[in-house]
């Protein structure tokens, strides 16, 4: 059943309809995004809303199909015998047209997308000015890391535009997952002349966006929505069924909107999912996120791994697990959630499961070692009072209280509880404005190794500021995607303990009953794509 469920999570969310008299094509779709995109620059965007929109506006050399596998996007490719050099032959495709009010531009007519556009996009990612963290996605390319760190010139990059239609990419070492990575926004093209024309405003407004994907941006009404229309210059325009897509910013009451037809797909809370089912909405369940205790390693006492392990082992785990089970959550058996795969199979199993247990003696010993390391000149050092941040809902608040009571009882460590809204919690954790937090994060991608990216040094989604050479090395080894190397990396992470996994959380998406062929991807699309795949989506008349 677990294997079947995992396949369902990565497969097409298909709404089967009966009695429809039309073919469902040439309709428009309305989908929500969580907030205003920070900007729509593929090379630097990292927020989920921007990535969702960019995955529809732009197309990389590859794209992901309904099962999360890499298929030809803007190009077909071959791989050298040693697995290091990829040769891409671009399909004939054109940039969306661009018109500025009262101004004639060179992009009023379609301009062909070339290999130079993809090369320039990757060069921009590796620019010293780019501090968003997206450059790490390119580090597998020959000399990319050294270039980003200022150790080599851009000309040393292992990417070559052989001619307008041919691009080669040479890797440091073979990487079977590289075609999947290529579907990500950092690898998308950028037209150099248009970028320079925008004079620092690239991606900030509709008039400063030139895209090569199946859709082009028609209107961006800030705070309300973004409207996209089918790009007739796209290489496979005839196969694209929707005529338009409107991304609605911060839509409210998603379940009611799905039932009334004002939204066609949306994220739902557990309560909304049940209401949506009763209204005929098709609901998909995802188990792709982990509720954890986060330790901000910028806090001096929490920078010590022994102290972090002490806090973990001092927790009264039977009480915590009983509370989470009663709330409908399952015990976390590691850092990687159940929907993550290795080689197309579910990673999480009994062999790599590690449920936490209370060990007061070990906790007290570890705390003593940690305090001696942090305060070597003090005779009787103690942990300063810490603040635990949590959401103000009943389950989260009581969970935080159980943690605080455990630490006081077993370690004489005292904490203050601060309860905030979910929105404020996300903002505080994302900005590093906390000491200890009870927080739920969606995994970093479909594969098990991608879910470990958040713990690597300097990663954009590293919410604890954690850095350990031992784990970075283990993560590099886990990049081969082998189950044993992923498990070894997870074991190192458990020893370093930047976060403590508490439970695996379920998330829900609904698709309106009259819609078909909308792909909903787990992990919010992951590192390499948006939540929704819409190229063949259809909407039938009620």
Residue pairs with C-beta under 8 A, 6 or more apart in sequence:
2 338
2 346
3 345
3 346
6 338
6 339
6 341
6 345
6 346
7 67
8 284
9 284
9 286
9 287
9 288
9 339
9 522
10 66
10 67
10 68
10 341
10 446
10 521
10 522
11 66
11 67
12 66
12 517
12 519
13 282
13 284
13 509
13 511
13 518
13 519
13 520
14 516
14 517
15 282
15 511
15 512
15 513
15 514
15 515
15 516
15 518
16 516
17 513
17 514
17 516
17 540
20 514
20 540
20 541
21 541
22 540
22 541
23 538
24 241
24 516
24 538
24 539
24 540
25 241
25 538
26 241
26 242
26 243
27 241
27 242
27 243
27 538
27 539
28 242
28 243
28 244
28 245
28 246
28 539
29 242
29 244
29 245
29 246
29 264
29 265
29 515
29 518
29 534
29 537
29 539
30 245
30 246
30 248
30 262
30 263
30 264
31 245
31 246
31 247
31 248
31 263
31 264
31 265
31 266
31 532
32 247
32 248
32 249
32 250
32 251
32 254
32 257
32 263
32 266
32 267
33 48
33 49
33 52
33 53
33 226
33 247
33 248
33 249
33 250
34 48
34 49
34 250
34 267
35 47
35 49
35 249
35 250
36 49
36 222
36 223
36 249
37 45
37 47
37 49
37 50
37 53
37 226
38 45
38 46
38 47
38 49
38 50
39 45
39 50
39 203
39 204
40 50
40 53
40 54
40 57
40 203
40 204
40 209
40 217
41 202
41 203
42 54
42 58
42 121
42 185
42 186
42 188
42 190
42 203
43 121
43 124
43 125
43 130
43 134
43 185
43 186
43 188
43 190
44 125
44 130
44 132
44 134
44 203
45 51
45 54
45 132
45 134
45 185
45 203
46 132
46 133
46 134
46 460
46 461
48 524
48 525
48 531
49 247
49 249
51 185
51 525
51 529
51 530
52 247
52 524
52 525
52 530
52 531
52 532
53 226
53 228
53 247
53 530
54 185
54 188
54 530
55 185
55 213
55 525
55 529
55 530
56 213
56 214
56 215
56 228
56 245
56 530
56 532
56 534
57 209
57 211
57 213
57 215
57 216
57 217
57 228
58 185
58 188
58 189
58 211
58 212
58 213
59 73
59 74
59 93
59 188
59 212
59 213
59 214
59 234
60 73
60 74
60 182
60 183
60 184
60 185
60 187
60 188
60 189
61 73
61 74
61 75
61 77
61 88
61 118
61 167
61 182
61 187
62 70
62 71
62 72
62 73
62 75
62 77
62 179
62 180
62 182
62 183
63 70
63 71
63 72
63 73
63 183
63 529
64 70
64 71
64 180
64 183
64 521
64 528
64 529
64 533
65 71
65 533
66 519
66 533
68 180
68 341
68 446
68 521
68 526
69 180
70 179
70 180
70 182
70 183
72 91
73 182
73 183
74 90
74 91
74 93
74 113
74 118
74 189
74 212
74 235
75 88
75 89
75 90
75 91
75 167
76 88
76 89
76 91
77 86
77 87
77 88
77 89
77 179
78 86
78 87
79 85
79 86
79 87
80 86
80 87
82 174
83 171
83 174
83 175
83 176
84 170
84 171
84 172
84 173
84 174
85 168
85 169
85 170
85 171
86 168
86 169
86 170
86 171
86 178
86 179
87 166
87 167
87 168
88 115
88 118
88 166
88 167
88 168
88 169
89 165
89 166
90 113
90 114
90 115
90 164
90 165
90 166
90 167
91 235
91 236
92 112
92 235
93 112
93 113
93 212
93 233
93 234
93 235
94 110
94 111
94 112
94 113
94 212
94 233
94 234
95 107
95 110
95 111
95 112
95 113
95 191
95 194
95 210
95 211
95 212
95 233
96 110
96 210
96 211
96 212
96 216
96 217
96 231
96 233
97 107
97 108
97 109
97 110
97 216
97 233
98 105
98 107
98 108
98 194
98 207
98 210
99 105
99 108
100 207
101 207
105 197
106 193
106 197
107 191
107 194
107 210
110 233
111 191
112 164
113 189
113 212
114 161
114 164
114 165
115 161
115 162
115 163
115 164
115 165
115 166
115 167
116 161
116 164
116 192
117 189
117 190
117 191
117 192
117 212
118 159
118 161
118 167
118 187
118 188
118 189
119 159
119 160
119 161
119 167
120 189
120 190
120 191
120 192
120 195
121 186
121 187
121 188
121 189
121 190
122 138
122 141
122 144
122 157
122 159
122 186
122 187
123 154
123 157
124 130
124 190
124 195
125 134
125 135
125 137
125 138
125 186
126 135
126 138
126 144
126 147
126 148
126 154
126 157
128 148
128 150
130 148
132 460
133 458
133 459
133 460
133 461
134 185
134 186
134 460
135 144
135 148
135 186
136 456
136 458
136 459
136 460
137 181
137 184
137 186
137 187
137 527
138 144
138 148
138 186
138 187
139 145
139 148
140 171
140 172
140 173
140 175
140 178
140 181
140 479
141 157
141 158
141 159
141 169
141 170
141 171
141 172
142 156
142 157
142 158
142 170
142 171
142 172
143 152
143 156
143 157
143 158
144 157
144 158
146 152
146 156
147 153
147 154
147 156
147 157
158 169
158 170
158 171
159 167
159 168
159 169
159 170
160 167
160 168
161 167
162 168
171 178
175 181
175 479
176 481
177 447
177 479
177 481
180 528
181 187
181 527
181 528
183 528
183 529
184 527
184 528
184 529
188 212
189 212
190 202
191 210
194 210
195 202
198 208
201 208
202 208
202 209
203 209
205 220
206 217
206 218
206 219
206 220
209 217
211 217
211 231
212 231
212 234
213 231
213 234
214 230
214 231
214 234
214 236
214 237
214 240
214 535
215 228
215 229
215 230
215 231
215 240
215 244
215 245
216 228
216 229
216 230
216 231
217 226
217 227
217 228
218 227
218 228
218 229
218 244
219 225
219 226
219 227
220 226
220 227
221 227
223 249
224 248
224 249
225 246
225 247
225 248
225 249
226 246
226 247
226 249
227 244
227 245
227 246
228 244
228 245
228 246
228 247
229 243
229 244
230 237
230 240
230 242
230 243
230 244
231 237
234 240
236 535
239 535
239 536
240 535
240 536
241 517
241 535
241 536
241 537
241 538
242 534
242 535
242 537
242 539
245 534
248 263
251 257
251 263
251 266
253 272
254 263
254 266
254 267
254 268
254 272
254 276
254 510
255 266
255 268
255 272
255 273
255 275
255 276
255 279
255 281
255 510
256 275
257 263
257 266
258 264
258 265
258 266
258 268
258 276
258 279
258 281
258 510
258 511
258 512
259 276
259 279
259 280
259 281
261 512
261 514
261 542
263 512
264 511
264 512
264 515
264 518
264 539
265 509
265 510
265 511
265 512
265 515
265 518
265 520
265 532
266 509
266 510
267 507
267 508
267 509
268 276
268 283
268 508
268 509
268 510
269 508
270 328
270 506
270 508
272 508
272 510
273 283
273 285
273 508
273 510
276 283
276 510
277 283
280 513
281 510
281 511
281 512
281 513
282 510
282 511
282 512
282 513
283 508
283 509
283 510
284 508
284 509
284 510
284 511
284 520
285 506
285 507
285 508
286 339
286 506
286 507
286 508
286 509
286 522
287 330
287 337
287 338
287 339
287 504
287 505
287 506
287 507
288 337
288 338
288 339
288 340
288 442
288 443
288 507
288 522
288 523
289 337
289 440
289 441
289 442
289 443
289 504
289 505
289 507
290 332
290 335
290 337
290 440
290 441
290 443
290 501
290 502
290 503
290 504
290 505
291 324
291 329
291 332
291 438
291 439
291 440
291 501
291 502
291 503
291 504
291 505
292 332
292 438
292 439
292 440
292 441
292 499
292 500
292 501
292 502
293 311
293 312
293 403
293 436
293 437
293 438
293 499
293 500
293 502
294 429
294 434
294 436
294 437
294 438
294 439
294 463
294 464
294 498
294 499
295 302
295 308
295 311
295 435
295 436
295 464
295 497
295 498
295 499
295 500
296 302
296 432
296 434
296 435
296 436
296 437
296 464
296 465
297 303
297 464
297 465
297 466
297 467
297 498
298 432
298 465
299 386
299 435
300 374
301 307
301 370
301 374
301 383
301 384
301 386
302 308
302 386
302 435
302 436
303 374
304 370
304 373
304 374
305 370
305 468
305 495
305 496
305 497
306 366
306 367
306 369
306 370
306 373
307 366
307 367
307 370
307 371
307 374
307 383
308 370
308 496
308 497
308 498
308 500
309 362
309 363
309 366
309 495
309 497
310 362
310 363
310 364
310 365
310 366
310 367
310 370
310 411
311 363
311 407
311 411
311 413
311 436
311 500
312 356
312 363
312 497
312 500
313 356
313 358
313 359
313 360
313 362
313 363
313 366
314 358
314 360
314 363
314 364
314 367
314 406
314 407
314 410
314 411
314 413
315 356
315 358
315 402
315 403
315 406
315 407
315 500
316 358
316 402
316 405
316 406
316 409
316 410
317 355
317 356
317 357
317 358
318 358
319 402
319 406
320 399
320 402
320 403
320 406
320 502
321 331
323 395
323 398
323 399
323 402
324 330
324 331
324 399
324 502
324 503
325 331
327 395
328 506
329 503
329 504
329 505
329 506
330 503
330 504
331 355
331 503
331 504
332 355
332 501
332 502
332 503
332 504
333 348
333 352
333 353
333 354
333 355
333 501
333 504
334 348
334 352
334 353
334 354
334 490
334 494
334 501
335 451
335 452
335 455
335 490
335 493
335 494
335 499
335 501
336 347
336 348
336 443
336 448
336 451
336 452
336 486
336 490
337 348
337 443
337 451
337 504
338 346
338 348
338 504
339 443
339 446
339 522
339 523
340 346
340 347
340 348
340 443
340 445
340 446
340 447
340 448
340 450
340 451
340 523
341 347
341 446
341 447
341 448
342 447
342 448
342 449
342 481
342 482
342 483
342 486
343 481
343 483
347 448
347 483
347 486
351 487
352 483
352 487
352 490
354 490
354 494
356 500
356 501
358 406
358 410
360 410
363 410
363 411
364 410
364 411
367 383
367 411
367 413
371 381
371 382
371 383
372 381
374 381
375 381
382 412
383 411
383 413
385 414
385 415
385 416
386 413
386 414
386 415
386 416
386 435
386 436
387 415
387 416
387 417
387 418
387 434
387 435
387 436
388 400
388 403
388 404
388 415
388 416
388 417
388 418
388 435
388 436
388 437
388 438
389 418
389 420
389 425
389 428
389 429
389 434
389 435
389 436
389 437
389 438
389 439
390 396
390 397
390 399
390 400
390 417
390 418
390 419
390 420
390 425
390 437
390 438
391 397
391 419
391 420
391 421
391 422
391 425
391 438
392 419
392 420
392 421
393 422
396 419
396 438
397 417
397 419
399 438
399 502
400 417
400 419
400 438
401 417
403 415
403 438
404 415
404 417
407 413
407 414
407 415
408 414
408 415
415 436
420 428
425 437
425 439
426 439
427 433
428 434
428 437
429 437
429 439
429 463
430 463
432 463
432 465
438 502
439 463
440 505
441 454
441 461
441 463
442 507
442 523
442 524
443 450
443 451
443 522
443 523
443 526
444 450
444 451
444 452
444 453
444 454
444 461
444 523
444 526
444 527
445 451
445 453
445 523
445 526
445 527
445 528
446 521
446 522
446 523
446 526
447 481
448 478
448 481
448 483
448 486
449 475
449 478
449 479
449 481
449 486
449 489
450 523
450 526
450 527
451 523
452 475
452 478
452 486
452 489
452 490
452 493
453 459
453 461
453 475
453 527
454 461
454 462
454 463
455 462
455 464
455 466
455 471
455 475
455 493
455 498
455 499
456 462
456 471
456 472
456 475
457 466
457 467
457 468
457 472
458 467
464 498
464 499
466 496
466 498
468 492
468 496
470 492
470 496
471 489
471 492
471 493
471 496
474 485
474 488
474 489
474 492
474 493
475 489
477 485
477 488
477 489
478 485
478 486
478 488
478 489
509 520
509 531
511 518
511 520
512 539
514 539
514 540
514 541
514 542
515 537
515 538
515 539
515 540
516 537
516 538
516 539
516 540
517 536
517 537
517 538
518 532
518 533
518 534
518 537
519 532
519 533
519 534
520 531
520 532
521 529
521 530
521 531
521 532
521 533
524 531
525 531
525 532
